[in-house]
């Protein structure tokens, strides 16, 4: 990947009945961080199916994502096969951010 590539954005609507929210904070459901990171992996596959996420670093979760909201994953290519990601909700609040490296499958 060249760092001159533009950002890539992947959007997904999180269902009100998303199964991962059932066990998280009864009465105040939220989408777990591991599910958000899975959508980062899906975004990478949509950008380039030959790449596989390998190592996450500096991951920060800043705002809960609630069922029924939209998740936008923005990938910014860095040098080599390194990426920066930012996850936003439908109000453009930052949900999570971090870096990861990828390798060809």
N, C-alpha and C positions, 0 to 999 in steps of 0.2 A: 504494500500500500504506500502510496506517495502522500506526503503531508499536504500537498496542494489540493487534494480531493476535497470537495465540499462536504459539509455535515450531512448526515443521513438521518432521517426521522422515521420512526415506526410508531404507529398509534394502535391502541387496543382499548376497547370498552370493557371494563371490568363489571361482570354481571352482579346484580344485587344478591344473587344466590350463589356466588362463587364458593365452591366447596372448601377452599382454604380458610375462609373467614369464620367458619362454624365454631372453631375452638379458641378463637382469639378474642378475649375480652367480651364475654357474654353481655349483650345489651349495647355494646359499643364495638361492633366488629371492625376489623381492619385487615388489610392484606399483608401477610407476613413478608419480611425482607427477602427470604429465599425465593418467593414467587416473583417478586419484582426483579430479582437478579436473573431468574429464568427468562423473563421477557427481554432482558438485555441480551441474553444468549440468542433468543429468537430473532431479535433485531439484527444481530451480526449475521445470522444465517440468511436473513432476507437481503442484506447488503451484499454478501458474498458467500454462497453455499459451500465454497471450498475451504473456508476458514473455520477454525474451531477455537473457542475461548479456552485459554490455558491458565492464566494466573491473574487473579484480581488483586488490586492494591489500593490503599487509601479510600476504601469504601465508607461513605457516611450516609446514614439515613437521617433526614432532617424533619420530615413531616409525614404523618401517617397517610396512607392511601386507603380510602374507604370503598367498600363495595358500591357499585353504581356509578363510580367516577371513571374518567378516561385516564389512561396512562400513555404519556408520550415519552418515548426513549429517543434521545438524540445522541448519535455517535459522531465523534470528531476524530478522524484519522490523525495519528501522530507519525513520527518517523518509524520506518520499518513496518512491523505488524502490531504496533501499539495504538491503543485507542483511549480516548477520554469519553465517559458517558455521563449524561445528566438525564434524570427522570423527572418529569413534570406532570402535575395533574391538570385537569381541564381549566383551572384558574391560573395556570402557569406558576404555581407554587412548586418549589424544588422538593422532590420526594427523596431522591438519593443521587449520589454522584460518586465517581471514582475513576480508576484507570484499570485497564486490563491489557494483556498481551494475547496474541492469537498466533496459531500456526496453521499451515496447510494440512488438510486431512490426508 
